[in-house]
Amino acid sequence: MSNVDMTKPPYRSTDPVVKSKHLFCGTLLAKDLKKSRKFYEQALGLECVEIGEDRMLARPVFNPSQEKRQFPNFVLDIRQSDEIQNPQRVFHHWGLELESKKCVDQMHDFLMENKEEFELQQVLEKTFQHSAYSFYFSDRDSNWWEFQFLPPATFEKVFTGDAV
Amino acid sequence: MSASTNHSLKKEQFLGMSHGTLECHNIDDARLFRTEFLGLETVRHSQVSFVTWLNDPRFYLACVETGEQTGEQGLANRWELSVESDEDVVKAFEQATSQRERWGIRDITPLSKQDGFDWFAVQDPDGNWWGITSRNTDWFDAAFNADKA
């Protein structure tokens, strides 16, 4: 068992095997980067850059007016592949934060109305869970996404120590 | 009708990416691997799940205990961790290889170059893949900035 004290920060080992400095990137697959780019930019609000014929990076757009509420620059590294060998499940999703509950409603309407255009596989119902208001949806490549509104106070509570 | 003109939000209403999610067989075992092997921070915030992050909790990984239903991931769906230098990548690779049985590591890729930086990946006991690289955020910033230039 770990000898890390889980009751107070920083909840990390003083001598781990991997001397990790940053967790800043996740990778995923898409069958058609052009179609994915349209979806990422128009629906997910991400900025994209193609760095090769079969590779694209995507990340949130920095908005100075929202600096205090913005989340750090996590980058998605997307490779084009003719086949999606491991279709993702809802427990493997990417979470995107929206400004308000109303925005979650608005994005749900937007995706339902444009489900065919973006070739979305599923758009699930909106729910309240873990004090967040959100919904899940899967894209044409079986990648799952979540749009959520999580009040800042709730977010901070998660990181105050083990709850169990 | 163009998707870009129908009820989408203003740019400032998108606040960014807050999390990714994954699965594990057993929370205690998964936390041990994340903290002692990968060097990440973890907190168990509910009976069935815990969160993992590094330095800044505004991006975290939420991990759900799914027991025997835990699905195996492919290498193409992985998390990338950066270390300080190529030397740290090589050290991590050597230790991962020599301690593979101790940590229950399912698979390890050969040490190679990715975007000019040393890189390898390990598949943890739950089937999740973790890439270890000396590539840092500067590399990504340069890619986005080059596109805008």
Interface residues (C-beta under 8 A of the other chain):
Chain A: M1 S2 V4 M6 P9 P10 Y11 R12 S13 P16 V17 V18 K19 S20 K21 H22 L23 F24 C25 G26 T27 L28 L29 K38 Q42 A43 L44 G45 E47 V49 I51 L57 R59 P60 V61 N63 S65 Q66 R69 Q70 F71 P72 N73 F74 V75 D77 R79 S81 Q85 N86 Q88 R89 F91 H92 H93 W94 G95 L96 E97 L98 E99 S100 C103 Q106 M107 D109 F110 E113 N114 E117 F118 H130 Q148 L150 F155 V158 F159 G161 D162 A163 V164
Chain B: A3 S4 N6 H7 S8 L9 K11 E12 Q13 F14 L15 G16 M17 S18 H19 G20 T21 L22 E23 D28 R31 L32 T35 E36 F37 L38 G39 L40 E41 T42 V43 R44 H45 S46 Q47 V51 W53 L54 N55 D56 P57 R58 F59 Y60 L61 A62 V64 T66 G71 E72 Q73 G74 A76 N77 R78 W79 E80 L81 S82 V83 E84 D88 K91 A92 Q95 A96 Q99 W103 G131 I132 N136 T137 F140 A143 F144 A146 D147
